[in-house]
Amino acid sequence: MAATQQEKGHRFAALHEGDPFVIPNPWDAGSAKVLTGLGFEALATTSSGFAFTLGRHDSGVTLDEVVEHTRALAEAVEVPISVDLENGYGAEPEQAAAAIGRAAEAGAVGGSIEDYDPGEDRVYELGHALERVTAAVEAAQALDFSFTLTARAENHIRGNPDLDDTIARLQAFERAGADVLYAPGLRTIEEIRAVCDATEKPVNVLARPKLPLADVFEAGAQRVSLGGSLAFLAVSAFAAAAESIRDDGDFTPITLGPKLGEWLSALR
């Protein structure tokens, strides 16, 4: 029997109270099924990875398109899905709240709202950012199932690596009722530890190649996500193989690995 949204919501919330975990980011239903088949207990969408599937840059999709993407993932797998809702597809608090509701209707049991406006290329002033998170929290809490809201402070990936300001924002979002706090782009274990020590809610950290998972968890992170990295790793391998074929006439790169059957079995 398929899990209900209430069951998925409870499972996702419970993950944030247990051992730290990795939440990888699929870019379509097939990659979601493979990740689930590999044993991951929850998945999060990637705005950049999904935008690429449509031939666009990050922030180049609409809320309607994200909702349909969310529905496709939620119908493809039985694990909880959290949605990267960017800034809520609008600057106003009610737009952030509406994005939460739309994601929930599509089957998500979690979602993130960030404090960056891609249209104006600016991080919102803290007071306005807080109003937006507060509205999103209220929308999440009004649902009839557990919806885990992640509030994102974007400083570190938007050219303003001001750790004190990032922490102040996350603390404000925590007071507003966000369930998870997230500052993408923290570069060192010391920065991660500073954020985790300054807050009480679970902290999500964006994976970086030179930050070992064990060290990130030891610094206090509850959750590690991968953003668009898996999607673009797949694109990188695809492009490298195509270049080898174009330049050298070499088809060796298209040799399929021995685990292909195992991965494809997840699509059944």
Secondary structure as UniProt FT lines:
FT   HELIX           5..15
FT   TURN            16..17
FT   STRAND          21..23
FT   HELIX           29..37
FT   TURN            38..39
FT   STRAND          43..44
FT   HELIX           47..53
FT   TURN            54..55
FT   TURN            58..59
FT   HELIX           63..76
FT   STRAND          81..84
FT   TURN            86..87
FT   HELIX           93..105
FT   TURN            106..107
FT   STRAND          110..114
FT   STRAND          116..117
FT   TURN            118..121
FT   STRAND          122..123
FT   HELIX           126..141
FT   STRAND          148..152
FT   HELIX           155..157
FT   TURN            158..159
FT   HELIX           163..176
FT   STRAND          180..182
FT   TURN            184..185
FT   HELIX           189..198
FT   STRAND          203..206
FT   TURN            209..210
FT   HELIX           213..218
FT   TURN            219..220
FT   STRAND          223..225
FT   TURN            227..228
FT   HELIX           229..248
FT   HELIX           252..254
FT   TURN            258..259
FT   HELIX           260..265
FT   TURN            266..267
//
